[in-house]
């Protein structure tokens, strides 16, 4: 049986694993994200201690260069993460391990993991949104991960301000309070209310406002991409009470225009938490490795 390596590369930690799927991880390690050289060296140390691998998959924070024809393919590009702008991720891993390497955004990896083993199984089109330190989205469209000029940047959709939130200045360094991330990410919640999101009680008014902003952005994504399921993960979405409120506001916003049973009778099964929980990203990295092995990439 083929054996794959996986990296879920985040701004605070790199999660490494070896296995064949989310239920078969034979080795795992968490490595703090320091400099690119130190972090990748520790990842390589982990993988060199494992049995022979068939391929490696990496789901990485971005922005990323995903065009295989580009000179900077496999690099992080303009991230605000100190020392990581223009860092080469794929090159050092491929050279050191002599393996095919599958590479994509962390959120594209997450939607792929959910499609392979989780909440998007047997679906051709789905989106995965993570709402935490930032907001990002991955899309599976017609069974393929969405790429284009660059890759989806759903967290920076411009979202209408709610009438009771006009004084908030936002948290996005690029768009202030005009984009989804600037209005509804974890840092936005903390800046607006003066407390970390995880400390706010379930009956705090923050959550109704948060649900409205999430539903507003999802309305655009539903109308543009027509996903068969919407999966919401990330630290902010650990507040389970958000889900029914988001569904209610999404249905109100769509106003019955999209005639689909999933959005009308079955909306509880349309906007859902990740089936794989916190394992979506590492599972997706294994799925990226699978694809790379098949392609010989």
Protein Blocks (a to p, Z undefined) as FASTA:
>chain_A
ZZdddddddfkbccddddjbfklcfbdcddddfdfklmmmmmmmmmmmpccdfbdcdddd
ddddfbfkbmkgoiafkdfbghkgopafklmmmmmnopacddddfklmmmmmmmmmmmmg
oiabdcdddddfbccddddeehiacddfkmccfklcccdddfklmmpgbjafklommbmk
lmmgmklmmmmnopafklpcfkbcklmmmmmmmmmmmmmmmmmnopabdcdedjklmmmm
lmmmmmmmmmmmnnomagcfklmmmmmmmmccdfklmmmmmmmmmmmmmmmmmnoZZ
